[in-house]
Amino acid sequence: MAKRQVRIKYQHLNDKLPEFLGKKIHVIMKNGSVIFMNLTEINGDSLNGRNMRLDKMTISMQEIEEVIIDINS
């Protein structure tokens, strides 16, 4: 099955991310690191989720460069 990547830049996070709650996302940070997590909640200025070890994570929106989501097409 083919996959398609959706890239969401920092400016559009609040508009587009709510439809991906409960899905696995790649968060690209401004420092170049990448975090793979399951998105559980979006607060006004942060993302909450769980990494693949099921540890809770909170990421500030100011630290995010973009988010990439794989979608089956």
C-alpha positions as a Markdown table, in Angstrom:
| # | Residue | x | y | z |
|---|---|---|---|---|
| 1 | Met | 0.0 | 0.0 | 0.0 |
| 2 | Ala | 1.4 | 3.4 | -1.0 |
| 3 | Lys | 2.1 | 6.1 | 1.6 |
| 4 | Arg | 2.0 | 9.8 | 1.2 |
| 5 | Gln | 3.7 | 12.3 | 3.4 |
| 6 | Val | 1.9 | 15.5 | 4.6 |
| 7 | Arg | 4.3 | 18.2 | 5.8 |
| 8 | Ile | 2.9 | 20.9 | 8.1 |
| 9 | Lys | 5.0 | 24.0 | 8.6 |
| 10 | Tyr | 5.1 | 25.8 | 12.0 |
| 11 | Gln | 2.7 | 28.6 | 10.8 |
| 12 | His | -0.1 | 26.1 | 10.0 |
| 13 | Leu | 0.2 | 23.7 | 13.0 |
| 14 | Asn | -2.9 | 25.0 | 14.9 |
| 15 | Asp | -5.1 | 24.8 | 11.7 |
| 16 | Lys | -4.1 | 21.4 | 10.5 |
| 17 | Leu | -2.9 | 19.3 | 13.4 |
| 18 | Pro | -6.3 | 18.7 | 15.2 |
| 19 | Glu | -7.4 | 16.2 | 12.4 |
| 20 | Phe | -4.3 | 14.1 | 13.3 |
| 21 | Leu | -5.0 | 13.5 | 17.0 |
| 22 | Gly | -4.3 | 9.9 | 17.9 |
| 23 | Lys | -2.0 | 9.4 | 14.9 |
| 24 | Lys | 1.8 | 8.9 | 14.8 |
| 25 | Ile | 3.7 | 12.0 | 13.7 |
| 26 | His | 7.3 | 13.0 | 13.1 |
| 27 | Val | 8.1 | 16.3 | 14.8 |
| 28 | Ile | 11.2 | 18.1 | 13.3 |
| 29 | Met | 12.7 | 20.5 | 15.9 |
| 30 | Lys | 14.5 | 23.8 | 15.1 |
| 31 | Asn | 17.7 | 22.3 | 16.4 |
| 32 | Gly | 17.5 | 19.5 | 13.8 |
| 33 | Ser | 16.4 | 16.6 | 16.0 |
| 34 | Val | 13.4 | 14.5 | 15.0 |
| 35 | Ile | 10.9 | 13.0 | 17.5 |
| 36 | Phe | 8.5 | 10.2 | 16.5 |
| 37 | Met | 5.4 | 10.3 | 18.7 |
| 38 | Asn | 1.7 | 9.5 | 19.0 |
| 39 | Leu | -0.2 | 12.8 | 19.2 |
| 40 | Thr | -2.6 | 12.8 | 22.1 |
| 41 | Glu | -3.4 | 16.4 | 22.8 |
| 42 | Ile | -2.9 | 19.9 | 21.4 |
| 43 | Asn | -2.7 | 22.8 | 23.8 |
| 44 | Gly | -2.5 | 26.4 | 22.7 |
| 45 | Asp | 1.3 | 26.5 | 22.8 |
| 46 | Ser | 2.4 | 22.8 | 23.1 |
| 47 | Leu | 1.9 | 19.3 | 21.8 |
| 48 | Asn | 1.4 | 16.4 | 24.1 |
| 49 | Gly | 1.9 | 12.8 | 23.2 |
| 50 | Arg | 3.7 | 9.5 | 23.8 |
| 51 | Asn | 6.9 | 8.3 | 22.2 |
| 52 | Met | 7.3 | 4.7 | 21.1 |
| 53 | Arg | 8.5 | 3.7 | 24.7 |
| 54 | Leu | 5.1 | 5.1 | 25.9 |
| 55 | Asp | 6.8 | 7.9 | 27.8 |
| 56 | Lys | 4.7 | 11.1 | 28.0 |
| 57 | Met | 6.1 | 14.1 | 26.1 |
| 58 | Thr | 5.3 | 17.8 | 25.9 |
| 59 | Ile | 6.8 | 19.8 | 23.1 |
| 60 | Ser | 6.6 | 23.6 | 22.9 |
| 61 | Met | 5.3 | 25.0 | 19.6 |
| 62 | Gln | 8.1 | 27.5 | 19.5 |
| 63 | Glu | 10.7 | 24.6 | 19.2 |
| 64 | Ile | 9.0 | 23.0 | 16.2 |
| 65 | Glu | 10.1 | 23.6 | 12.6 |
| 66 | Glu | 7.6 | 21.3 | 11.0 |
| 67 | Val | 5.5 | 18.1 | 11.4 |
| 68 | Ile | 5.4 | 15.2 | 9.0 |
| 69 | Ile | 2.6 | 12.7 | 8.9 |
| 70 | Asp | 2.5 | 9.4 | 6.8 |
| 71 | Ile | -0.9 | 8.8 | 5.3 |
| 72 | Asn | -2.0 | 5.6 | 3.5 |
| 73 | Ser | -3.3 | 6.4 | 0.1 |
